[in-house]
Amino acid sequence: MNLNNLTDSNNPLNQLKDIHLPDPIGWWPLAFSWWVLIFSLSAIVFALVWFLLDRHKRNAYRREALAEIKRIQTGTQTDVAEQILHINALLKQVAITVYGRQTVAHLSEQAWLDFLHETANFVRQPDNALEILQQAYQGNAQKTDAELNGLALSWRNYAQQWIKGHHL
């Protein structure tokens, strides 16, 4: 008899069987906390999409008004006073859309400019805004073409900023 054989059979380590690991735990069905996380994330995404679509719809009048200002600017009207009048009418239309006819329709001259300033006080109003409006109604007799173009540009820039930035 071989002595090595005896010691091998008597060795308790040699008598052990291989360890069989259990199957890995599957990912399905999900634990309750995963369902809560999935539901929460879905609700957040749904609310965000709803909010963005609603904001886009509420600001449609702003996009239309800005597009109309561009049409006025590139239009066939060469008369600067007419451009100022159209831009002022557009501002009045936007203000009526947002604040209502009862609040806006009766405003003119300084009261109209004060209203515009109150509803977008962070937008710098041209210092000569009243002069710009009066010039539109008086015609081109007192100013040169360069001065009139400057007035129209100033009023158009103010109108664009007001449309973008007015608040309720």
VOGU-3710 file (C-alpha; in Angstrom, 3 decimals, decimal comma):
1> mnlnnltdsn> 0,000/0,000/0,000  1,083/3,299/-0,813  1,293/5,733/2,003  0,330/8,660/-0,175  -2,951/7,009/-1,112  -3,846/6,525/2,517  -3,177/10,085/3,398  -5,142/11,325/0,373  -8,229/9,376/1,306  -8,012/10,378/4,927
11> nplnqlkdih> -7,535/14,060/4,140  -10,847/15,804/4,781  -10,141/18,460/2,167  -10,012/15,842/-0,523  -13,465/14,647/0,444  -15,129/18,030/-0,179  -17,367/18,409/-3,215  -17,242/21,464/-5,493  -19,412/24,403/-4,453  -22,261/25,055/-6,843
21> lpdpigwwpl> -23,338/28,706/-6,814  -27,045/29,433/-7,099  -28,404/31,001/-10,271  -28,016/34,800/-10,339  -31,004/36,775/-9,195  -33,055/37,998/-12,165  -33,965/41,622/-12,648  -37,606/40,759/-13,193  -39,947/41,272/-11,361  -38,766/44,666/-10,237
31> afswwvlifs> -38,659/45,611/-6,609  -41,209/48,118/-5,295  -38,632/50,908/-5,054  -37,843/50,556/-8,774  -41,538/50,930/-9,608  -41,711/54,071/-7,481  -38,631/55,480/-9,236  -40,007/54,680/-12,712  -43,374/56,237/-11,869  -41,750/59,350/-10,381
41> lsaivfalvw> -39,479/59,899/-13,377  -42,373/59,356/-15,783  -44,488/61,894/-13,912  -41,660/64,440/-13,955  -41,075/64,002/-17,698  -44,816/64,236/-18,401  -45,144/67,411/-16,291  -42,117/68,994/-17,974  -43,448/68,277/-21,464  -46,871/69,613/-20,461
51> flldrhkrna> -45,322/72,792/-19,041  -43,163/73,418/-22,130  -46,048/72,860/-24,544  -48,313/75,125/-22,516  -45,694/77,874/-22,378  -45,106/77,550/-26,114  -48,842/77,904/-26,741  -49,198/80,861/-24,343  -46,348/82,727/-26,071  -47,678/82,280/-29,610
61> yrrealaeik> -48,864/85,895/-29,675  -45,296/87,063/-28,922  -43,865/85,099/-31,846  -46,566/86,410/-34,175  -46,004/90,013/-33,062  -42,239/89,771/-33,528  -42,766/88,318/-36,993  -45,134/91,195/-37,783  -42,507/93,734/-36,708  -40,082/92,110/-39,131
71> riqtgtqtdv> -42,707/92,342/-41,881  -43,228/96,022/-41,087  -39,484/96,599/-41,168  -38,983/94,842/-44,502  -42,308/95,943/-45,959  -42,907/98,272/-48,834  -43,738/101,259/-46,635  -41,053/103,833/-47,154  -42,754/106,375/-44,927  -41,089/106,228/-41,510
81> aeqilhinal> -44,094/107,787/-39,758  -46,259/105,004/-41,155  -43,856/102,394/-39,822  -43,958/103,971/-36,365  -47,772/104,011/-36,485  -47,920/100,341/-37,501  -45,501/99,345/-34,745  -47,485/101,352/-32,199  -50,725/99,714/-33,370  -49,073/96,325/-33,039
91> lkqvaitvyg> -47,944/97,156/-29,494  -51,496/98,209/-28,656  -52,847/94,970/-30,133  -50,424/92,875/-28,070  -51,274/94,830/-24,928  -55,002/94,359/-25,521  -54,435/90,631/-26,060  -52,586/90,292/-22,761  -54,131/92,904/-20,468  -57,615/93,275/-21,909
101> rqtvahlseq> -59,435/95,960/-23,831  -60,771/97,711/-20,704  -57,254/98,338/-19,421  -55,487/99,358/-22,631  -57,842/100,721/-25,280  -58,308/104,194/-23,792  -54,585/104,876/-23,251  -52,768/107,401/-25,430  -49,626/109,523/-25,425  -47,965/109,727/-21,987
111> awldflheta> -50,469/107,382/-20,310  -49,731/104,782/-22,990  -45,976/105,173/-22,491  -46,404/104,922/-18,707  -48,391/101,713/-19,160  -45,675/100,262/-21,387  -43,044/101,161/-18,802  -45,039/99,687/-15,903  -45,571/96,359/-17,647  -41,909/95,976/-18,636
121> nfvrqpdnal> -39,992/98,290/-16,324  -36,657/96,567/-16,954  -36,871/97,382/-20,680  -35,320/100,783/-21,241  -37,816/103,077/-22,903  -36,360/105,598/-25,342  -35,960/109,009/-23,732  -37,759/110,585/-26,658  -40,608/108,056/-26,857  -43,304/110,706/-26,663
131> eilqqayqgn> -41,558/112,667/-29,407  -41,434/109,493/-31,549  -45,176/108,944/-31,208  -45,975/112,589/-31,862  -43,668/112,614/-34,883  -45,601/109,703/-36,372  -48,813/111,754/-36,303  -47,244/115,058/-37,366  -45,569/113,801/-40,499  -42,049/114,235/-41,803
141> aqktdaelng> -41,908/118,025/-42,017  -39,744/118,771/-38,965  -37,070/116,034/-39,214  -34,552/114,862/-41,778  -34,712/111,337/-43,171  -31,744/110,235/-41,066  -33,378/111,534/-37,882  -36,684/109,871/-38,764  -34,963/106,561/-39,503  -33,189/106,788/-36,149
151> lalswrnyaq> -36,505/107,413/-34,390  -38,133/104,479/-36,171  -35,209/102,194/-35,342  -35,332/103,242/-31,697  -39,102/102,623/-31,501  -38,841/99,282/-33,318  -36,087/98,052/-30,972  -38,110/99,128/-27,951  -41,226/97,409/-29,285  -39,332/94,154/-29,858
161> qwikghhl> -37,883/94,230/-26,344  -41,261/95,052/-24,809  -42,986/92,218/-26,658  -40,326/89,771/-25,515  -40,202/90,982/-21,935  -43,549/92,340/-20,750  -45,067/90,599/-17,777  -48,477/90,154/-16,273
//
